[in-house]
Amino acid sequence: MHKFLKKIFGGSEPVSKSMALDAIPPWLADHESAVKATLVSSTKEPMNAIRNATAQLQLIVNGISGAEHDPVLHPKLRTIAKNSLPQFVRAMNASLAKELPDDIEEFYTAAAECVKGCINSSHGQGRYLQAIFQEEMKDVRQGIDAIGHGINTINPLLATYRKEMTDIAAARSLCDAIVDLKTDYGKSGEKVGRAHARVVEITARQAEIEKELGTIPDDPRMEEISIHNDALKAITQKRDNAARTYSALSMTASHVLRKAEKIATRQHHPSEIAVLHHAMDLLSNHDIPDMTQMNDSLSAACPVAERMIADAEIVLKNKEERTVFSDTARFRSDISTAASSLRALEAEYLKAEKSLSTHPLVMKRESLEREKTQLAAMLVKENAMLAELDEWCLKTEKRIPDLMEELRKKIEGMMGDNVQFQVIDQTPL
């Protein structure tokens, strides 16, 4: 029916055109050149008209500046003319003297500024000259109108040009986006392939590690490790017992000496405070102190506490405190023995621990466990990257056709209303 009506009432079928994607950029370049050439050609006449009107208007203004006033003119009007004319001429010449460039967009801006300045001058000082220079001011208005007419002629031509240039830039941007996405899409396949290869490699190595770890329990050297473990456990227990003994002695003494320090502070005995504080520092130190220094410090501090106990300034609360301060010489000997024992056991423990940790089988197991942890982290990273690539590819597979359709419409719009355009995409996605 539509075709039948067209045959009766006229009209033509839309012209079908197509173009390969890689041919669009050079076509856009040619189209851009044609659009620019059209603008230059269509604006040549109004630009010349504006130049001529500007020159003619300048002659009129300069003519007014040299005109003699009517001798019968009222003195008041003559005074007004005398004051306003120079200002008007200067303002008009300032606007008319502005250069009009050859580039159409720069020309348009300069011409618009020129006519705006002339209108302001005409409405400003020029209004006082209407009664004196009626014909001349009429010519000035006509000159301004001629420039304005030229600008109005250029307006739609420049608007069309700018719209077409915007469409060309948008089409170029779409082409670039499509090409970039296609390039990235092709590279994504390579990335996926490499990632899958790394996943296979990691998985294979994980299996090897599990196999190696599985053989360790049956390794004959496990008996050696068992012996080392038993020795380390025994030494650990002895060390912990020695540490508890030393800690109990040091904490009991520290508790009483702290009371003594508070009493010495209240009694303002700085020398006693210093002695007590030094002893408590050594007793509470995380490292085992030098026993000679410890003995000297306790030899000075304990008598201070003993005196306060004897004077009933300190009341011993439990059996442990009474045991320590009933015989401080023995206490110093006991804590020295405990410290020496603890120090020796610490050294023995470190030696046993090193023997165990540096055993070849232990080192192998720990190395395999570290590698296993690292591989697990790498596998998570590779799988996450594969997931991101898959998601990006899915989005790109949908986005490229949308961009192609947008590009098709842009090109179709540039070719004309009676054109149906199709982009031929010869490169596979």
C-alpha positions in Angstrom: 0.0 0.0 0.0 2.8 2.4 0.9 4.6 1.7 -2.4 1.3 2.1 -4.3 0.6 5.5 -2.7 4.1 6.6 -3.5 3.6 5.8 -7.1 0.4 7.9 -7.2 1.6 10.8 -5.1 5.3 10.7 -5.9 8.3 10.1 -3.7 11.2 7.8 -4.1 12.6 4.8 -2.3 15.3 5.4 0.3 18.8 4.9 -1.2 20.7 2.0 0.5 24.3 2.6 1.2 26.9 0.6 3.1 30.5 1.0 4.2 33.1 -1.1 5.9 34.0 0.0 9.4 37.6 0.7 8.5 36.4 2.9 5.6 34.4 5.2 7.9 37.3 7.3 9.3 38.6 8.4 5.8 35.0 9.1 4.8 34.5 11.3 7.9 37.7 13.1 7.0 36.4 13.8 3.4 33.0 14.8 4.8 34.6 17.1 7.3 36.6 18.8 4.4 33.3 19.1 2.4 31.5 20.6 5.4 34.3 23.2 5.9 34.4 24.0 2.2 30.6 24.5 2.2 30.8 26.9 5.2 33.6 28.9 3.5 31.7 29.1 0.3 28.3 30.0 1.8 29.7 32.6 4.2 32.0 34.3 1.6 29.3 36.8 0.5 27.9 37.8 3.9 31.5 38.1 5.2 32.3 40.5 2.3 29.1 42.4 3.0 30.0 42.8 6.7 33.5 44.0 5.7 32.0 46.5 3.2 29.4 47.7 5.7 32.1 48.1 8.4 34.3 50.2 6.0 31.3 52.3 4.9 30.2 52.9 8.4 33.7 54.0 9.4 33.5 56.6 6.5 30.2 57.8 7.7 31.5 58.2 11.3 34.6 60.0 10.1 32.4 62.3 7.9 30.3 63.3 10.9 33.4 64.1 12.9 34.5 66.7 10.3 31.0 68.1 9.5 30.3 71.8 10.2 27.4 72.5 12.5 24.4 74.4 11.3 25.0 78.0 12.3 21.3 78.5 13.1 21.4 75.6 15.5 20.3 76.4 19.0 23.3 77.1 21.2 22.2 74.4 23.7 22.1 71.8 20.9 25.5 73.0 19.6 27.0 72.5 23.1 25.5 69.0 23.3 26.9 68.1 19.9 30.3 69.5 20.8 30.5 67.4 23.9 29.0 64.2 22.6 30.4 64.0 19.1 34.1 63.3 20.0 33.0 60.6 22.5 30.7 59.0 19.9 33.4 59.0 17.2 36.0 57.5 19.5 33.7 54.8 20.6 32.5 53.9 17.1 36.1 53.9 15.7 37.2 51.7 18.6 34.6 49.1 17.6 35.0 49.5 13.8 38.8 49.3 14.0 38.8 45.8 15.4 40.3 43.3 12.9 38.0 40.9 11.2 40.0 37.6 10.7 39.7 35.3 7.7 38.7 32.3 9.8 34.9 32.2 9.8 34.4 31.4 13.5 36.9 34.0 14.6 35.3 36.4 12.1 31.9 35.8 13.5 33.0 36.5 17.1 34.8 39.7 16.1 31.9 40.9 13.9 29.4 40.3 16.8 31.6 42.3 19.2 31.9 45.1 16.6 28.1 45.4 16.0 27.5 45.2 19.8 29.9 48.1 20.4 28.4 50.2 17.6 24.9 49.6 19.0 26.0 50.6 22.4 27.6 53.8 21.1 24.6 54.6 19.0 22.3 54.2 22.0 24.8 56.0 24.2 26.4 59.3 23.0 24.8 58.8 19.6 21.3 59.6 20.9 22.3 63.2 21.6 23.3 63.6 17.9 20.0 62.6 16.4 18.6 66.1 16.2 21.9 67.6 14.8 23.0 64.9 12.3 19.7 63.4 11.4 20.7 62.1 7.9 24.2 61.0 9.1 22.8 59.2 12.1 20.2 57.5 9.9 23.1 56.3 7.7 24.9 55.1 10.9 21.8 53.0 11.8 21.6 51.6 8.3 25.3 50.7 8.4 24.8 48.9 11.8 21.7 47.1 10.4 23.8 46.0 7.4 26.4 44.4 9.7 23.7 42.8 11.7 22.0 41.5 8.6 25.3 39.9 7.6 25.7 38.3 11.0 22.1 37.0 10.9 22.9 35.4 7.5 25.9 33.7 8.9 24.1 32.5 12.1 22.2 29.5 10.7 25.2 28.5 8.4 27.6 28.5 11.4 25.0 26.6 13.5 24.6 24.0 10.9 28.4 23.7 10.5 28.9 23.4 14.2 26.2 20.7 14.5 27.8 18.7 11.6 31.3 19.1 13.2 29.8 17.8 16.5 28.3 14.9 14.7 31.6 14.1 12.9 33.5 14.2 16.2 30.9 11.9 17.8 31.1 9.5 14.9 34.9 9.5 15.1 34.7 8.8 18.9 32.3 5.9 18.3 34.6 4.5 15.6 37.6 4.7 18.0 35.6 3.2 20.8 34.5 0.3 18.6 38.0 -0.4 17.3 39.5 -0.2 20.8 36.9 -2.6 22.2 37.4 -5.0 19.3 41.2 -4.8 19.9 40.8 -5.3 23.6 38.4 -8.2 23.0 40.9 -9.9 20.8 43.6 -9.5 23.4 41.2 -10.7 26.2 41.2 -14.1 24.4 44.9 -14.2 24.7 44.7 -13.2 28.4 42.1 -15.9 29.1 44.3 -18.5 27.4 47.3 -17.5 29.4 45.3 -17.5 32.7 43.9 -20.9 31.9 47.4 -22.2 31.3 48.5 -20.7 34.6 45.5 -22.4 36.4 46.4 -25.7 34.9 50.1 -25.2 35.9 49.1 -24.2 39.5 46.7 -27.1 39.8 49.2 -29.6 38.6 51.8 -28.3 41.1 49.3 -28.4 43.9 48.7 -32.1 43.1 52.4 -32.7 43.2 52.7 -31.0 46.5 49.9 -33.0 48.0 51.5 -36.2 46.7 54.9 -35.2 48.3 53.3 -34.2 51.6 51.5 -37.6 51.6 54.8 -39.4 51.4 56.3 -37.6 54.4 54.6 -39.6 57.2 56.1 -42.8 55.7 59.6 -41.4 55.5 62.1 -43.3 57.7 63.4 -40.0 59.0 60.1 -39.4 60.7 61.5 -41.5 63.6 64.3 -38.9 64.0 61.7 -36.1 64.1 59.7 -38.0 66.7 62.8 -38.3 68.9 63.5 -34.5 68.4 59.9 -33.7 69.3 60.0 -35.8 72.4 63.2 -34.2 73.5 61.8 -30.7 72.8 58.6 -31.5 74.8 60.7 -32.7 77.8 62.9 -29.6 77.7 59.9 -27.3 77.2 58.3 -28.8 80.4 61.5 -28.3 82.4 61.9 -24.8 81.1 58.3 -23.9 81.9 58.7 -25.3 85.4 61.9 -23.3 86.0 60.1 -20.2 84.6 57.2 -20.7 87.1 59.7 -21.1 90.0 61.6 -18.0 89.0 58.4 -16.0 88.4 56.9 -17.0 91.7 60.0 -15.9 93.6 60.3 -12.6 91.7 56.6 -11.8 91.9 56.5 -12.5 95.7 59.5 -10.3 96.4 58.2 -7.5 94.0 54.9 -7.4 95.7 56.5 -6.7 99.1 59.1 -4.3 97.7 56.3 -2.3 96.0 54.7 -1.8 99.4 58.1 -0.7 100.8 58.5 1.8 98.0 55.1 3.4 98.7 56.1 3.7 102.4 59.5 5.2 101.5 57.7 7.7 99.2 55.4 8.8 102.0 58.3 9.1 104.3 60.3 11.1 101.7 63.4 8.7 101.7 64.7 9.2 98.1 67.7 6.9 98.5 65.5 4.0 99.7 63.0 4.7 96.8 65.8 4.4 94.3 67.2 1.2 95.8 63.7 -0.4 95.9 62.8 0.8 92.4 66.0 -0.6 90.9 65.4 -4.1 92.5 61.8 -4.2 91.2 62.9 -3.3 87.7 65.3 -6.2 87.7 62.7 -8.6 89.2 60.1 -7.6 86.6 62.4 -7.6 83.6 61.2 -10.0 80.8 64.8 -11.1 80.2 66.8 -12.9 82.9 69.0 -10.3 84.6 72.7 -10.6 85.4 72.7 -12.5 88.8 75.6 -10.5 90.3 73.7 -7.3 89.6 70.5 -8.9 90.9 72.2 -10.1 94.1 73.7 -6.6 94.8 70.4 -4.9 94.2 68.5 -7.3 96.4 71.2 -7.1 99.1 70.5 -3.3 99.2 66.7 -3.5 98.9 65.8 -6.4 101.2 67.1 -4.8 104.4 64.8 -1.8 103.8 61.8 -4.1 103.5 62.9 -6.1 106.5 63.1 -3.0 108.7 59.6 -2.0 107.7 58.4 -5.5 108.4 60.0 -5.4 111.8 58.5 -2.0 112.5 55.0 -3.4 111.5 54.8 -0.9 108.6 54.5 -3.9 106.3 52.4 -6.9 107.1 53.2 -10.1 105.2 50.0 -11.5 103.8 50.8 -15.2 103.0 53.2 -18.1 103.4 55.3 -17.3 100.3 56.0 -13.7 101.5 56.9 -14.9 105.0 59.2 -17.6 103.5 61.1 -15.0 101.3 61.6 -12.4 104.0 62.2 -14.7 106.9 65.6 -15.5 105.3 66.5 -13.0 102.5 70.0 -14.5 102.1 68.4 -17.9 101.2 65.9 -16.1 99.0 68.8 -14.5 97.0 70.4 -17.8 96.6 67.2 -19.5 95.5 66.3 -16.9 92.9 69.9 -17.0 91.6 69.7 -20.8 91.3 66.3 -20.5 89.6 67.6 -17.9 87.2 70.7 -19.9 86.3 68.6 -23.0 85.7 66.1 -21.1 83.6 68.9 -19.6 81.5 70.5 -23.0 80.9 67.1 -24.5 80.0 66.3 -21.6 77.6 69.6 -22.3 75.8 68.9 -26.0 75.7 65.4 -25.4 74.4 66.7 -23.1 71.6 69.2 -25.7 70.6 66.6 -28.5 70.5 64.2 -26.3 68.6 66.8 -25.5 66.1 67.7 -29.1 65.7 64.1 -29.9 64.9 63.4 -26.9 62.7 66.6 -27.5 60.6 66.0 -31.2 60.1 65.9 -31.8 56.3 62.5 -33.5 56.4 60.9 -30.7 58.5 62.4 -28.1 56.3 61.0 -29.9 53.2 57.5 -30.1 54.8 57.5 -26.4 55.7 58.7 -25.4 52.3 56.0 -27.5 50.7 53.4 -26.0 53.0 54.5 -22.4 52.2 54.4 -23.1 48.5 51.0 -24.7 48.9 49.7 -21.5 50.6 51.2 -19.3 47.9 49.8 -21.4 45.1 46.3 -21.3 46.7 46.5 -17.5 46.8 47.7 -17.4 43.2 44.8 -19.7 42.1 42.3 -17.4 43.8 43.8 -14.4 41.9 43.8 -16.2 38.5 40.2 -17.4 38.9 39.1 -13.9 40.0 40.8 -12.5 36.9 39.1 -15.1 34.7 35.7 -14.1 36.2 36.4 -10.4 35.5 37.5 -11.2 32.0 34.4 -13.3 31.3 32.1 -10.5 32.7 33.9 -7.9 30.6 33.6 -10.0 27.5 29.9 -10.5 28.0 29.4 -6.8 28.4 31.6 -6.0 25.4 29.7 -8.5 23.2 26.5 -6.5 24.0 28.1 -3.0 23.9 29.7 -3.3 20.5 26.4 -3.8 18.6 24.9 -0.9 20.5 27.8 1.3 19.5 27.6 0.1 15.9 23.9 1.0 15.8 24.6 4.4 17.2 27.4 4.9 14.6 25.1 3.8 11.8 22.5 6.4 12.8 25.1 9.1 12.9 26.4 8.3 9.4 22.9 7.9 8.1 22.0 11.4 9.5 25.1 12.9 7.7 24.2 11.3 4.4 20.7 12.7 4.3 17.1 11.9 5.1 16.6 9.6 2.1 19.5 7.3 2.9 19.4 4.0 4.7 23.0 3.2 5.8 24.5 0.0 7.0 28.0 -0.6 8.6 29.7 -3.6 7.2 31.8 -5.2 10.0 34.4 -7.4 8.4 36.4 -8.1 11.6 35.0 -10.9 13.8 34.3 -10.2 17.4 
